[in-house]
Amino acid sequence: MTLEHLGIAVADAPAAVALFERLLQRRPYKEETVEREGVRTVFFGDGADRRPPKLELLEALSPDSPVATFLEKRGAGLHHVAFDVDDLDAEMARIRDAGFRLLADAPKPGADGKRIVFLHPKDTAGVLVELVQSAPPEPLDVLFEGGALSAGVSGPADAPPLVVLHAGVPPLLRRIRRDFRLYTLDLPGGTAAPPDGLVSAVLALLDVAGLGRTALFGASGGAFAALRAAARHPDRFSRLALQGLPSEPALVDTDLASITLPVLLAVADSRPLLEQSLRFRMALPHASLAVVPALDPASEVEVLGGLITAFFQGS
């Protein structure tokens, strides 16, 4: 659970927007009306305009909306604190078991493409707490010569595309999704090199999504497929980042020297992993190495996600 945004109720929305534009030296990245709640929202982000923690300005659209009631009782100011969770339904069950009351029995659609639920402020020191979860990825069926795989599309619709091949790294994907439109192809688990058919699956994903030359991220078992795809179809990819490499370059069964696009190797600060990554660094002509220090899991995800984002934004 991490801080996602602060909600601020405002009586004069244009004046509040102008104030925060001067304070933050940037314009809001999104305005959205939520009719069912009778509210218009204006979102400010931090440096990249989409990254949490964010500010959500709340303007009442009618005298009987919840925000109007709040303004009448308390005036303009902090309305709620929102926390991002991976699984909202599971988190609601945990919250109930911990003795907190929820203001709804089920999640409902909220602003900024989220599923949301609020906690009773009497149980949270008088502060209204919101739990939010990004909407699940839009499903995409990928048919290729070797069969079919499931894919998903998520992240801001106007963000640059990033194809992700993975065997299960949800927290990291949630971090990267702040800045990219993700096209995720779920690969079978395990560490054995995938069959050549998975390269066809990657190309099929590009075609069905209508993507041109695109950045590519391979994680865990997806690192194999990403290396093979980049080596055999260099015209389809612009940059390549890898996390969770196999133990030896020879296991990839690919001419790594033929990969001429920029490559980022992201690795944890561990001697065996560093030695393994250095072997790949020597085999890839245009690779750089990013070492993530040993931190708590949430901090490691934030650091790794930041490194990967910065690398792809440099393309």
C-alpha positions as CSV (number, residue, x, y, z in Angstrom):
1,M,0.0,0.0,0.0
2,T,1.6,3.3,-1.1
3,L,0.4,6.9,-1.2
4,E,-1.3,7.6,-4.5
5,H,-2.8,11.0,-4.1
6,L,-4.2,13.7,-1.8
7,G,-7.8,14.9,-2.5
8,I,-8.4,18.6,-1.9
9,A,-11.9,20.0,-1.9
10,V,-12.0,23.5,-3.6
11,A,-14.8,26.1,-3.7
12,D,-13.3,28.0,-6.6
13,A,-11.8,25.5,-9.0
14,P,-10.2,28.0,-11.5
15,A,-8.5,29.9,-8.7
16,A,-7.3,26.7,-7.1
17,V,-5.9,25.4,-10.4
18,A,-4.1,28.7,-11.0
19,L,-2.7,28.6,-7.5
20,F,-1.3,25.1,-7.9
21,E,0.1,25.9,-11.4
22,R,2.1,28.7,-9.8
23,L,3.2,26.5,-6.9
24,L,4.1,23.4,-8.8
25,Q,5.2,25.2,-12.0
26,R,3.3,22.8,-14.2
27,R,-0.2,22.4,-15.6
28,P,-2.7,19.7,-14.5
29,Y,-2.4,16.5,-16.6
30,K,-6.0,15.6,-16.5
31,E,-9.5,16.9,-15.9
32,E,-12.4,14.4,-15.5
33,T,-16.1,14.6,-14.4
34,V,-17.5,11.8,-12.3
35,E,-21.2,12.3,-12.8
36,R,-22.3,9.6,-10.2
37,E,-20.5,11.5,-7.5
38,G,-21.4,15.0,-8.7
39,V,-17.8,16.0,-8.9
40,R,-15.3,17.4,-11.4
41,T,-11.7,16.4,-10.7
42,V,-8.4,18.0,-11.8
43,F,-5.2,16.1,-11.4
44,F,-1.7,17.3,-10.8
45,G,1.3,14.9,-10.8
46,D,4.9,15.3,-9.8
47,G,7.8,15.5,-12.3
48,A,6.4,13.2,-15.0
49,D,2.8,14.4,-14.6
50,R,1.5,11.0,-13.9
51,R,3.5,9.7,-11.0
52,P,2.1,9.4,-7.5
53,P,1.9,11.0,-5.1
54,K,-0.6,13.3,-7.0
55,L,-3.0,16.0,-6.1
56,E,-6.7,15.7,-7.0
57,L,-8.7,18.9,-6.8
58,L,-12.4,18.2,-6.2
59,E,-15.1,20.7,-7.4
60,A,-18.8,20.1,-6.6
61,L,-21.1,20.0,-9.6
62,S,-24.3,20.3,-7.6
63,P,-25.4,21.5,-4.1
64,D,-26.3,18.0,-3.0
65,S,-23.0,16.3,-4.0
66,P,-20.8,14.8,-1.2
67,V,-18.1,17.4,-2.0
68,A,-20.6,20.3,-1.6
69,T,-21.7,18.9,1.8
70,F,-18.0,18.6,2.8
71,L,-17.4,22.3,1.8
72,E,-20.4,23.5,3.7
73,K,-19.3,21.7,6.9
74,R,-15.6,22.2,6.8
75,G,-14.7,24.6,4.0
76,A,-12.0,24.1,1.4
77,G,-9.1,21.8,2.3
78,L,-7.9,18.3,2.6
79,H,-10.8,15.9,1.7
80,H,-9.2,12.5,1.6
81,V,-5.9,10.6,1.4
82,A,-5.7,7.8,-1.2
83,F,-3.5,4.7,-1.1
84,D,-2.8,2.5,-4.1
85,V,-3.2,-1.3,-3.6
86,D,-2.5,-4.3,-5.9
87,D,-5.7,-6.2,-5.1
88,L,-8.5,-4.0,-3.9
89,D,-10.9,-6.9,-3.1
90,A,-8.3,-8.7,-1.0
91,E,-7.4,-5.4,0.7
92,M,-11.0,-4.8,1.6
93,A,-11.2,-8.2,3.2
94,R,-8.1,-7.5,5.2
95,I,-9.3,-4.1,6.3
96,R,-12.6,-5.6,7.5
97,D,-10.8,-8.3,9.5
98,A,-8.6,-5.6,11.0
99,G,-11.7,-3.8,12.4
100,F,-12.1,-0.9,9.9
101,R,-15.5,-0.1,8.4
102,L,-15.9,0.5,4.7
103,L,-18.4,2.9,3.2
104,A,-19.4,0.5,0.5
105,D,-19.7,-3.3,0.2
106,A,-18.0,-3.4,-3.2
107,P,-15.5,-1.2,-5.2
108,K,-16.9,1.3,-7.6
109,P,-15.4,3.2,-10.6
110,G,-13.6,6.4,-9.7
111,A,-11.6,9.1,-11.5
112,D,-8.3,8.5,-13.3
113,G,-9.3,4.9,-14.4
114,K,-9.4,3.5,-10.8
115,R,-11.5,1.2,-8.8
116,I,-12.1,2.8,-5.4
117,V,-13.5,2.3,-1.9
118,F,-13.5,4.6,1.1
119,L,-13.0,3.8,4.8
120,H,-15.1,5.3,7.5
121,P,-13.3,8.4,8.8
122,K,-14.3,7.7,12.4
123,D,-12.0,4.6,12.2
124,T,-9.0,6.6,10.6
125,A,-8.4,9.5,13.0
126,G,-11.1,11.6,11.3
127,V,-9.4,11.5,7.9
128,L,-11.3,10.1,5.0
129,V,-9.1,7.3,3.5
130,E,-9.6,6.0,0.0
131,L,-8.1,2.8,-1.4
132,V,-7.6,2.7,-5.2
133,Q,-6.6,0.1,-7.7
134,S,-5.8,0.7,-11.3
135,A,-8.3,-0.8,-13.7
136,P,-7.3,-4.3,-14.8
137,P,-5.5,-4.5,-18.1
138,E,-7.7,-4.7,-21.2
139,P,-7.5,-8.3,-22.5
140,L,-5.9,-9.1,-25.8
141,D,-5.7,-12.5,-27.5
142,V,-2.5,-13.1,-29.4
143,L,-2.7,-15.9,-32.0
144,F,0.5,-17.1,-33.5
145,E,1.9,-20.2,-35.3
146,G,2.6,-21.9,-32.0
147,G,-0.8,-21.4,-30.5
148,A,-2.3,-18.6,-28.4
149,L,-1.2,-16.5,-25.4
150,S,-3.0,-13.9,-23.3
151,A,-1.9,-10.3,-23.3
152,G,-3.1,-7.2,-21.6
153,V,-3.1,-3.4,-22.3
154,S,-2.8,-0.9,-19.4
155,G,-1.5,2.5,-18.5
156,P,-2.2,6.0,-19.8
157,A,-3.6,5.9,-23.3
158,D,-1.4,8.8,-24.5
159,A,1.8,7.4,-23.0
160,P,4.5,5.9,-25.2
161,P,4.1,2.1,-25.8
162,L,6.3,-0.5,-24.1
163,V,6.0,-4.2,-24.8
164,V,6.6,-6.4,-21.7
165,L,7.5,-10.1,-21.7
166,H,7.3,-11.5,-18.2
167,A,6.4,-14.5,-16.1
168,G,5.1,-12.6,-13.1
169,V,6.4,-9.2,-11.8
170,P,3.2,-7.3,-10.9
171,P,4.7,-4.7,-8.5
172,L,7.4,-3.6,-11.0
173,L,4.8,-3.5,-13.8
174,R,2.6,-1.3,-11.7
175,R,5.5,1.1,-11.2
176,I,6.4,1.2,-14.9
177,R,2.8,1.6,-15.9
178,R,2.8,5.2,-14.5
179,D,4.8,6.3,-17.6
180,F,4.0,3.9,-20.4
181,R,1.2,2.2,-22.2
182,L,2.1,-1.4,-21.4
183,Y,1.4,-4.3,-23.8
184,T,2.1,-7.3,-21.5
185,L,2.5,-10.8,-22.9
186,D,2.2,-13.4,-20.2
187,L,4.8,-16.1,-20.9
188,P,4.9,-19.6,-19.3
189,G,6.8,-19.7,-16.1
190,G,10.2,-21.4,-15.6
191,T,13.7,-20.6,-16.6
192,A,14.3,-22.9,-19.6
193,A,14.8,-21.1,-22.9
194,P,11.4,-20.7,-24.6
195,P,10.7,-22.2,-28.0
196,D,11.2,-20.2,-31.1
197,G,7.4,-19.9,-31.4
198,L,7.4,-17.3,-28.6
199,V,9.3,-14.9,-30.9
200,S,6.4,-15.3,-33.3
201,A,4.1,-14.5,-30.4
202,V,6.0,-11.3,-29.7
203,L,5.7,-10.2,-33.4
204,A,2.0,-11.2,-33.4
205,L,1.5,-8.9,-30.3
206,L,3.1,-6.0,-32.2
207,D,0.8,-6.6,-35.2
208,V,-2.4,-7.1,-33.3
209,A,-1.7,-4.0,-31.2
210,G,-0.8,-2.0,-34.3
211,L,2.6,-1.1,-32.9
212,G,5.6,0.0,-35.0
213,R,9.2,0.0,-33.8
214,T,8.7,-0.3,-30.0
215,A,10.7,-0.5,-26.8
216,L,10.9,-4.0,-25.3
217,F,11.3,-5.1,-21.6
218,G,12.0,-8.8,-20.8
219,A,11.7,-9.9,-17.1
220,S,12.5,-13.3,-15.6
221,G,11.6,-15.9,-18.3
222,G,10.7,-13.1,-20.7
223,A,14.4,-12.1,-20.9
224,F,15.1,-15.2,-23.2
225,A,12.3,-14.3,-25.6
226,A,13.2,-10.6,-25.5
227,L,16.8,-11.3,-26.5
228,R,15.8,-13.7,-29.3
229,A,13.2,-11.2,-30.6
230,A,15.7,-8.3,-30.6
231,A,18.4,-10.4,-32.3
232,R,16.2,-11.8,-35.1
233,H,14.0,-8.7,-35.7
234,P,16.0,-5.6,-34.9
235,D,13.8,-3.4,-37.1
236,R,10.8,-4.0,-34.8
237,F,12.5,-2.7,-31.6
238,S,14.1,0.6,-30.4
239,R,15.5,-0.3,-27.0
240,L,15.7,-3.4,-24.8
241,A,15.8,-3.7,-21.0
242,L,16.3,-7.0,-19.2
243,Q,15.8,-8.0,-15.6
244,G,16.3,-11.5,-14.3
245,L,18.8,-12.8,-16.8
246,P,19.6,-16.5,-17.3
247,S,22.8,-17.8,-15.7
248,E,25.0,-17.9,-18.9
249,P,24.8,-16.1,-22.3
250,A,25.2,-19.4,-24.1
251,L,21.9,-20.6,-22.7
252,V,20.1,-18.0,-24.7
253,D,21.2,-19.8,-28.0
254,T,21.3,-16.4,-29.7
255,D,24.0,-14.3,-31.4
256,L,24.1,-11.6,-28.8
257,A,26.7,-9.6,-30.7
258,S,24.1,-9.1,-33.5
259,I,21.9,-7.0,-31.1
260,T,23.0,-3.5,-31.9
261,L,20.2,-1.5,-30.2
262,P,20.8,0.0,-26.8
263,V,20.3,-2.5,-24.0
264,L,19.9,-2.0,-20.2
265,L,20.8,-4.9,-17.8
266,A,19.2,-4.3,-14.5
267,V,20.6,-6.4,-11.6
268,A,20.4,-6.6,-7.8
269,D,23.5,-5.8,-5.8
270,S,24.7,-9.4,-5.4
271,R,28.1,-10.8,-6.4
272,P,26.8,-13.9,-8.3
273,L,24.2,-11.8,-10.1
274,L,26.8,-9.1,-10.9
275,E,29.2,-11.6,-12.3
276,Q,26.5,-13.2,-14.4
277,S,25.3,-9.8,-15.7
278,L,28.9,-8.7,-16.6
279,R,29.2,-11.8,-18.9
280,F,26.1,-10.5,-20.7
281,R,27.5,-7.0,-20.7
282,M,30.6,-8.3,-22.5
283,A,28.5,-10.2,-25.0
284,L,26.2,-7.3,-25.9
285,P,27.9,-4.6,-27.9
286,H,25.7,-1.7,-26.7
287,A,24.7,-2.7,-23.2
288,S,24.9,-0.8,-20.0
289,L,24.6,-2.2,-16.4
290,A,22.3,-0.7,-13.7
291,V,22.9,-2.1,-10.2
292,V,20.0,-1.8,-7.8
293,P,21.2,-1.6,-4.1
294,A,19.8,-3.9,-1.5
295,L,16.8,-2.2,-0.1
296,D,13.4,-3.2,1.2
297,P,11.1,-4.7,-1.5
298,A,9.0,-1.6,-2.1
299,S,12.1,0.7,-2.4
300,E,13.8,-1.8,-4.7
301,V,10.8,-1.7,-7.0
302,E,10.8,2.1,-7.0
303,V,14.5,2.3,-7.8
304,L,14.4,-0.4,-10.5
305,G,11.3,1.1,-12.1
306,G,12.9,4.5,-12.1
307,L,16.0,3.2,-13.8
308,I,14.0,1.3,-16.5
309,T,11.8,4.3,-17.1
310,A,14.7,6.7,-17.5
311,F,16.4,4.3,-19.9
312,F,13.3,4.0,-22.2
313,Q,12.6,7.8,-22.0
314,G,16.1,8.4,-23.4
315,S,15.2,6.7,-26.7
